[in-house]
Every structure is written in structure tokens, then in C-alpha cells.
Amino acid sequence: MWFFANRITRRFHHDHKQHGPHNHHHGHDVESRKSGTREIKVVRRVLDANDIMADRMRTVFAEKKVFVLNMMSSPGSGKTTTLQKTLSRIMPDLRCAVIVGDICTTHDADRLAQSGAPVTQINTDAFGGDCHLAAHVVERAVADLDLDAIDLLIVENIGNLVCPAEFDIGENKRVVVLSVTEGEDKPAKYPLMFRQCDATLLNKIDLLPYLDFDMDLAKSSIDQIHPGMPVFEISAKTEAGFDEWIGWLRNQMKARLS
């Protein structure tokens, strides 16, 4: 199932073009030429409106018994490959669908569609290249999905360790993928992402013999930011650690939907 990105982006761009320039960090109604108290108030209104929409979506998902996972990371972390391998392990036992967010292209959606799951693509380039998905955009994408035929909806958010963490999209759980090639300092540099997520996937552990990545330091940093958050060491290439990761996901679904 495909929901072509231009159907979202053109309509949204038309509806909001009167707002003029915007700050890509905070959404479509934030004017970059504003500063100080005025900008803070506008940002607050954007986030408040987003939260209202997200709560409405969460109610719909709960009524349909759909578990929603928001997966976030920086570009190149191996997020799409992780999802490919995850889908291959849980389908068809679980009926899955995927929403893919990118600024441009359908490359990731094309790869994930090979799983047989319905895939919805959202591209943000037509309304300024936003670096996150917001609740109202997800709502429009969901409109083309049959929620009665879905157990697990996975949202692959746009690659960014900052903005996606700020926007609730009605999800049940959030997961951040951190590649060991990015360095152990990323949790400390981008604490909001790790504070807002429910689990971390430390990916590409097959490359550890070739890196100076300090696993203990990375885990310690994550625990200081979000005490007790589970951290799964995985390799999307070899599927090492996937039993633990998928076991956690299944347990979260059972706990939420029981």
C-alpha cells in the first residue's frame, strides 16, 4: 500500500503557505525572523497543538488495538536495516505496517516494502524539508492504512537526533538507534533524545573490533540521562542481539494491549 508523498506535501504546503519562513527545528508556524518571548510563545503553541493531535491519534490507535513504535536515530545509524530484519522476524505472526519519514526520496520505503508490509511514505521537502514528523502529518498518512488489519505500526522517523524527540506522534513507545560508528559521546551531546526514548539499540556491534568505541562509557552516559532504560547491543548485519530486542518489543506490546 502506497500513499505517495506529494499527496501529503502539496496539500499541507498550500494550507500553511501564509506563515512564511519557519525554523526547521520547531515546526511550520515558527517564524525564523522572530526572537525572544514571541518565538517561545509561537513554539509553545505549535507543540501544544501537536500534543492535542497526538492524544487524539493515541485514542484512535488504542480503540483499534494498534501498538505504535516511533523509531528515531541520526542518518546512517542502520535504522532501516534494523527494521528490515525486525520485520522479517515478526511477520506474519504480527500484522505490521510502516510509515517512513524522509526529506526526499522513497529509498527506505522501497526497501521496507519488500517485507510485504504496507508502507506509507512521507516526504517533507515540499514544505521546507522539516527534520521531524509531526502528529498531523502522521494522521494524514494513517488515513490510507486499514488499522483493523494492523497489530504493530512502526514509524521510521526522519534521521535526526534533535527535532523528532520534541514531537509526540501518538506512539506507545520510542526507540533510538545509535550506531557505534557515531561515537560514545552522542548521548551526552543529544540528551533529550535519550531522555525521551524507552529503549536504545546500540547497532553495528560487529564493527567494534575496528573501532575505539567505549561501550561502558556509552552505557554509563545513557544511564545517567535515563536511569534504567534498556540498552540492546545489536548488529543489523548479523542479527546479533535481535532475540533480546524483539523479546522486549513483544513484551511491550503485550503489556500495552492486554
VENURJO-V322783 format. One record per pair of residues at least 24 apart in sequence whose C-alpha atoms are under 6 Angstrom apart, sorted by the first residue. I is the first residue (numbers start at 1). J is the second residue. Records with the same first field share a line. If there is no record, write none. Layout:
I: J ; J
This chain:
1: 118 ; 119
2: 119 ; 120
3: 120
5: 121 ; 122 ; 123
9: 126
13: 127
24: 130
25: 163
50: 135
53: 135
54: 135 ; 168 ; 169 ; 170
55: 170
57: 170
58: 170
66: 151 ; 152
67: 152
68: 152 ; 153 ; 154 ; 171 ; 172
69: 154 ; 171 ; 173 ; 174
70: 155 ; 174
71: 155 ; 156 ; 157 ; 174 ; 175 ; 176
72: 157 ; 176
73: 159 ; 160 ; 161 ; 176 ; 177
74: 159 ; 160 ; 161
75: 159
77: 178 ; 179
82: 236
84: 112
95: 150 ; 151
96: 150 ; 151 ; 152 ; 153
97: 153
98: 153 ; 154 ; 155
99: 155
100: 155 ; 156
101: 157 ; 158
102: 158
103: 129
131: 158
132: 158 ; 163 ; 164
134: 167
135: 169
165: 193
174: 198
175: 199 ; 200
176: 200
177: 201
178: 202 ; 203
179: 203 ; 204
184: 218
187: 222
195: 225 ; 226
199: 229 ; 230 ; 231
200: 231
201: 231 ; 232
202: 232 ; 233 ; 234
203: 234 ; 235
204: 235
205: 235
